[in-house]
Amino acid sequence: MSMEEIAIWVQVAVVIVTAGAVIAALGIASADRRHSARLTREATAASMRQARLLFEWEAAKRLSILEARGGHTDPVISKDMGAETLALIALLGPERVPEMWNRRVGKTDTELRAFIEDQSQPQFLRDSVEAERAVNTIGDEIRMAKPHDA
């Protein structure tokens, strides 16, 4: 075998080894991207859970303070405290405060809608219930949110 033939075989071997290295590098890069994407999804999910828990913690803390006060002698302030309490109960939902939910909200979405549509009820109460429904709906969406939705 001549030197030229040996050089050609060496070049062919180098091309084959290089092609193999490129294919291996592409496979490793692809696996690395998948791994990075998974880690990002997990970190996002953990961040969302943490943010939701901190939000719920603040709402629960505020609700606890309002409940510990036991009301107020001024009827206007008492109504404000009651409205805020109801909103916080709606925010926390039946999973977090089931007894309060059953005592103070205790209605299905269908019942709440019927109340809103009932023209015999005062408008401010119907508006309040509609706002409560919005709080419930948003709370449900937050609880059901997945990292890929963000």
SERO-4910 file (N, C-alpha, C, O; in steps of 0.05 Angstrom, whole numbers):
BEGIN
 pado doro    nc1    nc2    nc3   cac1   cac2   cac3    cc1    cc2    cc3    oc1    oc2    oc3
  Met    A     17    -23      0      0      0      0     18     25      0     37     27     15
  Ser    A     11     42    -18     27     66    -20     20     87      1     -1     85     15
  Met    A     37    107      3     33    128     22      7    143     16     -7    152     35
  Glu    A      1    147     -9    -24    161    -17    -49    145     -7    -68    157      3
  Glu    A    -48    119    -11    -70    103     -2    -74    104     28    -96    105     38
  Ile    A    -51    103     42    -52    104     71    -63    131     80    -79    133     98
  Ala    A    -55    153     66    -65    180     73    -95    181     68   -109    194     84
  Ile    A   -104    169     46   -133    170     41   -148    154     62   -169    164     72
  Trp    A   -138    131     70   -151    115     91   -151    130    118   -170    129    133
  Val    A   -130    144    124   -128    160    148   -149    182    147   -162    188    167
  Gln    A   -151    195    124   -171    217    121   -199    206    124   -216    219    136
  Val    A   -205    183    112   -231    170    114   -237    164    144   -259    169    153
  Ala    A   -217    153    158   -221    147    186   -226    172    202   -243    172    220
  Val    A   -212    194    195   -216    219    210   -244    229    205   -257    239    223
  Val    A   -254    228    180   -281    237    173   -301    220    189   -321    231    199
  Ile    A   -298    194    190   -317    177    204   -317    183    234   -338    185    246
  Val    A   -293    186    245   -291    192    274   -304    220    279   -318    223    299
  Thr    A   -298    239    262   -310    266    265   -340    265    263   -354    277    279
  Ala    A   -350    250    243   -380    248    240   -392    235    265   -413    243    275
  Gly    A   -379    214    276   -388    201    300   -388    221    324   -407    221    340
  Ala    A   -367    237    326   -365    256    348   -387    277    345   -399    285    365
  Val    A   -393    286    321   -414    306    316   -441    294    324   -457    307    338
  Ile    A   -446    269    316   -472    256    323   -474    253    353   -495    258    365
  Ala    A   -452    245    366   -453    242    395   -457    269    409   -472    271    428
  Ala    A   -444    290    399   -448    317    410   -476    326    407   -488    339    425
  Leu    A   -489    321    384   -517    329    380   -535    314    399   -554    325    410
  Gly    A   -530    288    403   -546    273    422   -543    283    450   -563    286    465
  Ile    A   -519    290    458   -514    300    485   -527    328    488   -540    333    509
  Ala    A   -525    344    468   -537    371    469   -568    369    471   -580    384    486
  Ser    A   -579    350    456   -608    347    456   -617    337    484   -637    347    495
  Ala    A   -603    318    495   -609    308    522   -606    331    543   -622    333    561
  Asp    A   -586    347    539   -581    369    558   -604    390    556   -613    400    576
  Arg    A   -613    395    532   -636    414    528   -661    403    542   -675    418    555
  Arg    A   -667    377    538   -690    365    550   -688    367    581   -707    373    595
  His    A   -664    361    591   -660    362    620   -663    391    630   -676    395    651
  Ser    A   -652    410    616   -655    438    624   -684    447    624   -694    461    642
  Ala    A   -699    438    603   -727    445    601   -743    433    625   -760    446    636
  Arg    A   -737    408    632   -750    395    654   -744    410    680   -762    415    697
  Leu    A   -718    417    684   -711    432    708   -725    459    710   -733    468    731
  Thr    A   -727    472    687   -741    498    686   -770    495    693   -781    511    708
  Arg    A   -783    474    682   -812    469    689   -815    464    718   -834    474    731
  Glu    A   -797    448    729   -799    441    758   -794    466    775   -808    470    795
  Ala    A   -775    483    768   -769    507    783   -793    527    781   -800    540    800
  Thr    A   -805    529    757   -828    546    754   -851    537    770   -865    552    783
  Ala    A   -856    510    770   -878    499    786   -873    505    816   -891    512    831
  Ala    A   -848    501    825   -842    506    853   -846    536    860   -856    542    881
  Ser    A   -838    553    842   -841    582    846   -871    589    848   -879    605    865
  Met    A   -886    578    830   -915    583    830   -928    574    856   -944    588    868
  Arg    A   -920    550    865   -931    539    890   -923    557    913   -940    563    931
  Gln    A   -898    566    914   -888    583    935   -903    610    935   -911    619    956
  Ala    A   -906    622    912   -920    647    910   -949    644    919   -960    661    934
  Arg    A   -963    623    910   -990    618    918   -992    614    949  -1010    625    961
  Leu    A   -974    599    960   -974    594    989   -969    620   1004   -983    625   1025
  Leu    A   -951    636    995   -946    662   1009   -971    680   1007   -978    693   1027
  Phe    A   -984    680    984  -1009    696    981  -1030    685   1000  -1044    701   1014
  Glu    A  -1034    659   1000  -1054    647   1018  -1047    651   1047  -1065    655   1064
  Trp    A  -1022    650   1053  -1013    655   1081  -1020    683   1090  -1031    687   1112
  Glu    A  -1015    703   1072  -1023    731   1079  -1053    733   1082  -1062    747   1101
  Ala    A  -1068    721   1065  -1097    722   1067  -1107    709   1093  -1124    719   1106
  Ala    A  -1096    686   1099  -1103    671   1124  -1096    688   1148  -1111    688   1168
  Lys    A  -1072    700   1147  -1064    717   1170  -1083    740   1174  -1091    746   1197
  Arg    A  -1091    753   1152  -1109    776   1154  -1136    766   1164  -1149    779   1181
  Leu    A  -1146    743   1154  -1171    732   1163  -1170    726   1193  -1189    731   1208
  Ser    A  -1148    715   1202  -1144    708   1230  -1146    733   1248  -1158    733   1269
  Ile    A  -1134    755   1238  -1134    780   1253  -1163    791   1255  -1172    799   1276
  Leu    A  -1177    790   1232  -1205    800   1232  -1222    784   1250  -1239    795   1265
  Glu    A  -1219    757   1250  -1235    740   1266  -1229    744   1296  -1247    742   1313
  Ala    A  -1204    748   1302  -1195    751   1330  -1207    777   1342  -1211    778   1366
  Arg    A  -1211    797   1326  -1222    822   1336  -1251    819   1346  -1260    833   1364
  Gly    A  -1266    800   1334  -1293    795   1343  -1313    817   1336  -1334    819   1349
  Gly    A  -1307    833   1316  -1326    853   1308  -1318    881   1317  -1295    886   1326
  His    A  -1337    899   1315  -1332    927   1322  -1359    940   1331  -1380    931   1322
  Thr    A  -1357    960   1348  -1382    973   1356  -1393    992   1335  -1417    997   1335
  Asp    A  -1376   1002   1318  -1385   1020   1296  -1397   1002   1274  -1382    986   1263
  Pro    A  -1422   1006   1267  -1434    988   1246  -1421    991   1219  -1421    971   1204
  Val    A  -1411   1014   1212  -1397   1017   1186  -1372   1000   1185  -1366    986   1166
  Ile    A  -1356   1003   1206  -1331    988   1208  -1337    958   1210  -1323    942   1198
  Ser    A  -1358    951   1224  -1366    923   1227  -1373    911   1199  -1366    889   1193
  Lys    A  -1388    927   1183  -1395    918   1156  -1370    915   1139  -1367    895   1124
  Asp    A  -1351    934   1141  -1326    932   1126  -1311    907   1134  -1300    892   1117
  Met    A  -1309    902   1160  -1295    878   1169  -1308    853   1159  -1295    833   1151
  Gly    A  -1335    852   1159  -1350    829   1149  -1346    825   1120  -1343    802   1111
  Ala    A  -1345    846   1104  -1341    844   1075  -1313    834   1070  -1309    817   1052
  Glu    A  -1294    845   1084  -1266    835   1080  -1263    806   1088  -1249    791   1075
  Thr    A  -1276    799   1110  -1275    771   1119  -1286    753   1098  -1275    732   1091
  Leu    A  -1309    760   1087  -1322    743   1066  -1304    741   1041  -1301    719   1030
  Ala    A  -1291    763   1034  -1273    762   1010  -1249    744   1016  -1240    729    999
  Leu    A  -1238    745   1040  -1216    728   1047  -1224    699   1048  -1208    681   1040
  Ile    A  -1247    693   1058  -1257    666   1058  -1260    656   1029  -1253    633   1023
  Ala    A  -1270    673   1012  -1273    666    983  -1245    661    971  -1242    642    955
  Leu    A  -1226    678    978  -1199    674    968  -1187    648    977  -1174    634    961
  Leu    A  -1190    641   1001  -1178    617   1012  -1193    592   1003  -1180    571   1000
  Gly    A  -1218    594    999  -1234    572    988  -1241    550   1009  -1231    551   1031
  Pro    A  -1258    532   1000  -1267    511   1019  -1245    491   1027  -1248    477   1046
  Glu    A  -1223    490   1012  -1201    472   1019  -1186    482   1043  -1177    466   1060
  Arg    A  -1183    508   1046  -1167    520   1068  -1184    526   1093  -1175    522   1115
  Val    A  -1209    536   1088  -1226    543   1111  -1254    530   1107  -1274    544   1102
  Pro    A  -1256    504   1108  -1281    490   1102  -1305    497   1120  -1327    501   1110
  Glu    A  -1300    500   1145  -1322    507   1163  -1332    535   1159  -1356    540   1157
  Met    A  -1314    554   1156  -1322    582   1151  -1336    583   1124  -1356    597   1121
  Trp    A  -1325    569   1104  -1337    569   1078  -1366    559   1079  -1384    571   1068
  Asn    A  -1370    536   1093  -1397    525   1095  -1416    544   1110  -1440    546   1102
  Arg    A  -1406    557   1131  -1424    575   1146  -1429    601   1132  -1452    611   1132
  Arg    A  -1409    612   1118  -1412    639   1108  -1417    641   1078  -1430    660   1068
  Val    A  -1407    621   1063  -1411    621   1034  -1431    599   1028  -1454    604   1021
  Gly    A  -1422    575   1031  -1440    551   1030  -1459    549   1006  -1479    536   1008
  Lys    A  -1452    562    985  -1470    561    961  -1454    551    937  -1430    556    935
  Thr    A  -1468    537    920  -1455    528    895  -1454    552    876  -1467    573    880
  Asp    A  -1438    549    855  -1436    570    835  -1463    575    823  -1470    598    817
  Thr    A  -1479    554    818  -1506    557    807  -1524    574    825  -1539    591    815
  Glu    A  -1522    569    851  -1538    584    870  -1529    614    871  -1546    632    873
  Leu    A  -1503    618    869  -1493    645    869  -1503    660    844  -1511    683    845
  Arg    A  -1502    646    821  -1511    659    796  -1541    666    798  -1550    687    789
  Ala    A  -1557    648    810  -1585    653    813  -1590    677    830  -1608    693    825
  Phe    A  -1574    680    851  -1577    703    869  -1571    729    853  -1585    749    856
  Ile    A  -1550    728    837  -1542    752    821  -1564    760    802  -1569    784    798
  Glu    A  -1577    740    791  -1599    746    771  -1625    753    784  -1643    763    770
  Asp    A  -1628    749    810  -1653    755    824  -1656    785    827  -1642    797    844
  Gln    A  -1674    797    812  -1678    826    812  -1690    836    838  -1689    860    843
  Ser    A  -1701    818    854  -1713    827    879  -1692    832    901  -1697    845    921
  Gln    A  -1667    823    896  -1646    828    915  -1633    855    910  -1633    864    887
  Pro    A  -1624    869    931  -1611    895    928  -1587    893    909  -1572    873    910
  Gln    A  -1583    913    893  -1562    913    873  -1534    910    887  -1517    895    877
  Phe    A  -1530    923    909  -1503    922    922  -1497    893    931  -1474    885    930
  Leu    A  -1518    878    940  -1513    850    948  -1508    833    923  -1490    816    924
  Arg    A  -1522    838    902  -1518    822    877  -1490    828    866  -1476    810    857
  Asp    A  -1481    853    867  -1454    860    859  -1433    847    876  -1413    837    867
  Ser    A  -1439    847    902  -1420    834    921  -1417    804    915  -1395    793    915
  Val    A  -1439    791    909  -1439    762    903  -1424    758    876  -1410    738    873
  Glu    A  -1428    775    857  -1414    773    832  -1384    776    836  -1368    761    824
  Ala    A  -1376    794    852  -1348    798    859  -1337    773    873  -1315    764    868
  Glu    A  -1353    762    891  -1345    737    905  -1341    715    885  -1322    699    888
  Arg    A  -1359    712    866  -1356    692    845  -1330    696    830  -1316    676    824
  Ala    A  -1323    721    824  -1298    726    810  -1274    717    827  -1255    705    816
  Val    A  -1275    724    852  -1254    715    870  -1251    685    870  -1229    674    868
  Asn    A  -1274    671    872  -1274    641    872  -1262    631    846  -1246    612    846
  Thr    A  -1271    642    824  -1261    632    797  -1231    637    794  -1217    619    785
  Ile    A  -1222    660    801  -1193    666    799  -1177    648    818  -1156    638    810
  Gly    A  -1188    644    842  -1174    625    861  -1172    597    849  -1151    584    852
  Asp    A  -1194    588    837  -1193    561    824  -1173    560    802  -1158    541    799
  Glu    A  -1172    581    786  -1152    582    764  -1124    582    774  -1106    569    763
  Ile    A  -1119    597    796  -1092    597    807  -1085    570    818  -1062    560    813
  Arg    A  -1104    557    831  -1098    530    842  -1093    510    820  -1078    491    824
  Met    A  -1106    513    798  -1103    494    776  -1081    500    756  -1075    484    738
  Ala    A  -1069    524    759  -1049    532    740  -1025    513    738  -1016    503    759
  Lys    A  -1016    508    714   -993    491    710   -970    509    700   -975    530    689
  Pro    A   -946    500    704   -923    517    696   -923    524    666   -915    546    659
  His    A   -933    506    649   -933    513    620   -954    533    613   -954    544    591
  Asp    A   -973    539    632   -994    559    627   -983    587    631   -993    607    621
  Ala    A   -961    589    647   -950    615    654   -935    628    632   -925    650    635
***
